[in-house]
Amino acid sequence: MSKARGSDNLRRDARLRVHPSTARWCRPRRCAWSAPASRGWQLRREGHGVTVMEQSGGDPLGAAGVHSSIYASVRLITPREIIGVSGFPFYPRNDGRRFPAHGEFLRYVRDFCDAFGLMGAVRLNTKVLRLSLVPGDGDGVMRWVVRCAKQGEDEGEVVTTEEVFDAVVVAVGQYSKPWLPTINGMDKWSRRQLHSHSYRVPDSFQDQVVVVVGFHESGMDIALELLGVASQVHVSVKSMDGVSPGVFKALSRHPQPAPAPAPPGNYIDCLCEDGQVVIADGSGVVADAQGEKYDYSFPFLDTAGLVTVDDNRVGPLFEHTFPPALAPLLSFVGAPKKVVVPLFYEVQARWVAQVLFGRRSLPPVEDMLRAVEEYNRARDAAGVPKRLTHDIFDLEYCDEFGEKRCGFPRLEWKKELLWSTVTGMRDDMESFRDDYHDSDLVREGLRSQGWLDGRAPQQKDQTGTE
């Protein structure tokens, strides 16, 4: 379709003609398997026919298929009692810890898919190449043409197909396009540059000097792990915003020949051809460097400019979910960051499913656009950088969002459990997963939902048995 014609038709028809009883919904996916299962489940609960296109083969470490962002030693940073899908608690199976390794969560997701028969709707190793809107045959209803590629029967054979769907839910995750900062001399630097997306195990850093650029959760984890093999680990951050002071307490337990420079202000000023890393305070060290941030990326999506990514702001998105001019035929699930994952994405998915089935309605396009503009203006006025538009970290907003948009129950005691986890992380990044103390309110909440039978979940052994 032509760009001009597509734009006109979208604005006129996209929100007006959806037929839930016969509709087919497509969910293009990339990356890991955490929340997409619950999203497909929510759509099926509402009676929709669902197809999930997943680029990977389901391997979280990327040994086969798509390269993911999971490294071998990853443990969850959110308590298992919080992150399970509604009605399907994340009870211990093989790893009984409150913050288990990623393999335990992968098993949970697979169990969930098996319990609700979801894998029949999933096409693994299927890469979405293009999504575009076209008018329907004679009825004037806009529909999505989805072009995808899949491995053929013969080695090296790629089969490309096109299908038509009534609506699309984009749920590709946030960790597929690594973002690297622009640093003077980066293009001529002779040493190794590695994003955390490509990090798997620490072995290759044996006796090396390493600078970790950025210091959020993955940066903290990797820095602590590298302390066991590297000769020196340095930390580069521009400010302490969002950085846990507790990680420096953990770093101090591991003496180094030359301790890492202490923030704030120790960000990298330039990289030199001889491998020297020059810090803003004038000091320097010869080292390898790692980064940890990501950009949103939707290279397959053709909306004639109605949805864009501008300095990592995806928009316009009403409540981080619906692009007003294309709603409800297009929605995004999984854009918000610093929310309770995958719980918040389940809430988004439930809202999308209810809107598509006609159980809930969206405001007029103009009102949604106005709400997006007001939200962005408020963030700008508060000094929040544009690329952090979808960073929320507001539990009250999460509660109100779920309650207002789809009748989702409030977090209640889970908020206190989450806050105590955040506090523990800030106090000591290295030990918070294994050294914690629940309040009476949290213990009562755990008991009411079957988590306690005289002993706390962490008291079970690694097989999950008594």
Disulfide bonds with the S-S distance in Angstrom:
none
